[in-house]
């Protein structure tokens, strides 16, 4: 697979927007700009893998890519919260 410079920029832009929106939707799990970028990019891959398994196809274009990435990022943030116990005040102590 060949990624051009424009593709990489598009992935980063979609990742930033998706991470920011997912951070707003799932409150208390913001990881800062770099963390939200990483969550958005990984969420784009999660959404791209997960949605077709549920027979959900959003189409093509920027809006569909952002919605797909936001849904994947929300799922990723929920899993991170469940596994690591992040809350409004950061990492919860379990002891």
C-alpha positions in Angstrom: 0.0 0.0 0.0 1.4 3.4 -1.0 0.6 6.5 1.1 1.2 9.8 -0.5 2.0 13.0 1.5 -1.6 14.1 1.0 -3.0 10.8 2.5 -0.8 11.2 5.6 -2.0 14.7 6.1 -5.6 13.6 5.6 -5.2 10.8 8.2 -3.7 13.3 10.7 -6.4 15.9 10.2 -9.2 13.3 10.5 -7.4 11.8 13.5 -7.1 15.2 15.3 -10.8 16.0 14.6 -11.9 12.5 15.7 -9.8 12.5 18.8 -11.0 15.9 19.8 -14.7 15.0 19.2 -14.4 11.7 21.0 -12.7 13.4 24.0 -15.8 15.7 24.1 -18.2 12.9 23.9 -16.5 10.7 26.5 -15.8 13.3 29.1 -12.9 12.8 31.6 -10.7 10.9 29.2 -8.9 13.7 27.4 -5.2 12.9 26.8 -4.0 16.3 25.5 -3.4 17.2 21.9 -0.9 14.4 21.2 -2.9 11.8 23.0 -6.1 12.8 21.3 -4.3 12.6 18.0 -3.1 9.1 18.7 -6.6 8.0 20.0 -8.2 9.5 16.8 -5.8 7.8 14.5 -6.1 4.4 16.2 -9.8 5.0 16.5 -10.0 5.5 12.7 -8.5 2.1 12.3 -10.7 0.5 14.9 -13.8 2.1 13.3 -12.7 1.0 9.9 -12.3 -2.6 11.2 -15.4 -2.7 13.5 -18.2 -1.0 11.5 -18.1 -3.5 8.6 -18.4 -6.3 11.0 -21.8 -4.8 12.0 -22.7 -4.2 8.3 -22.5 -0.4 8.8 -21.2 1.4 5.7 -21.0 5.2 6.0 -19.9 5.9 2.4 -17.0 8.0 1.2 -15.7 11.5 1.8 -14.5 13.6 4.7 -17.6 13.5 6.8 -17.9 9.7 6.6 -14.2 9.4 7.5 -14.6 11.7 10.5 -17.7 9.9 11.7 -16.1 6.5 11.2 -13.0 7.7 13.2 -15.1 9.3 15.9 -17.1 6.0 16.4 -13.8 4.0 16.6 -12.2 6.5 18.9 -15.2 6.4 21.3 -15.0 2.7 21.4 -11.3 2.9 22.1 -11.8 5.4 24.9 -14.5 3.3 26.5 -12.1 0.3 26.4 -9.3 2.4 27.8 -11.5 3.6 30.6 -12.7 0.1 31.4 -9.2 -1.5 31.4 -7.2 1.2 33.0 -9.9 3.0 35.1 -9.4 6.5 33.9 -11.9 8.9 35.4 -12.4 12.6 35.7 -9.4 13.0 38.0 -7.0 10.8 36.1 -6.0 7.3 36.9 -8.0 5.8 39.7 -6.1 4.0 42.5 -7.4 0.5 42.9 -5.7 -0.1 46.3 
